[in-house]
Amino acid sequence: MRTAAKRGLLVCLLGVVCGGGICLGDVPAGYDAASFARQGVDPRPIAMGGAFAGVLTGRPIAYYNPASLVHADTTGVGGLYSEPFGADLGVSFQTLVGQGAFALQTPSHRLVGLGASWIMMEIRDIPIWEEDSPDVEYFTARSSLYCATAAVMLREGLAVGATAKLYQEKILEGKGRGLGLDVGLQWQLSIDAVPITIGLNAMDVGQTRIEWRGTEGEPDNYVSWVNKFGVSVKLFEGLLLVAADFDWAVGRPSRDQLIHIGAEAAPIEALTIRVGLRADLEGDLRPSAGVGLHLLEILDVDYAFVLGTPTGAAHFMSLRLHF
């Protein structure tokens, strides 16, 4: 990749991380802060086009719907390290997740789910030019999200959950921090013996404000308030899962209103095949696909790739251990 093109891509990606771009250390006020997490945080939903708010089969992922944690079939820990756009661009994406579901000895509730997760995107070797100097210096930008999730089964088939979120950003001498809240619901039902799950997840309710310090003007950025509406259907005795989500980003333009469609098939117990499509209301399409392997009853390996990103194809892989 040519140096000029690489620098241009780095600047664009940095704009995604900080929610508006930077110029020699100035972080302007704006929206879509920490939007890196909205690109997907796990290969399984990434491969399914991001359609996951209504999915509870197998391993739930609280980022897409905190209520799903009551359906965690095992206690486990897992993580992801990926350079999704290739090593040359200097972008890495990392996650670490632990979660489980537990039975309560009370007549009012059946299950409670608990989880914690850490998500980080790092962009290395970003060039910066001094106004009166031909020399070029380089710096690293980091955007992190820490989540604590709890969910409870209210009654058979109906669960609610919430996630408390801490955002942390670092660009040059500037540091940003903000507290957010997600609230989710999942409802299981059956129509003509076909299992259906409906999911709702209000993410960053009311818009999460990220306050910057150590930058000129010390501005605020905002994480968009996104309401996810999802549904999933299990067919052929659970061998095929079909899911669809719609993201309503409150007060945002049509490019931020997203449609997610995905499917997951398990031809054998140890192998899962996934396909998906993400689209916005302006017609931008991002097809995706991936596979999952379940090995030795204690290890899951998941892989996904996405086409149509600003840098071409992006690749993700994760490992998870069951206890």
Secondary structure, DSSP 4 states (H G I P E B T S, - for coil): --HHHHHHHHHHHHHHHHTS--BTTB---EE-TTGGGGG-SSHHHHHTTT--TT--SSS--TTT-GGGGGG-SS-EEEEEEE-TT-GGGTEEEEEEEEEEEEE-SSSS-SEEEEEEEEEEEEEEEEEEE-TT-S-EEEEEEEEEEEEEEEEEEEETTEEEEEEEEEEEEEETTEEEEEEEEEEEEEEEEEETTEEEEEEEEEESTT-EEEEEESSTT--EEEE--EEEEEEEEEETTTTEEEEEEEEEETT--GGG-EEEEEEEEEEETTEEEEEEEEEETT--EEEEEEEEEEETTTEEEEEEEEEEETTEEEEEEEEEEE-
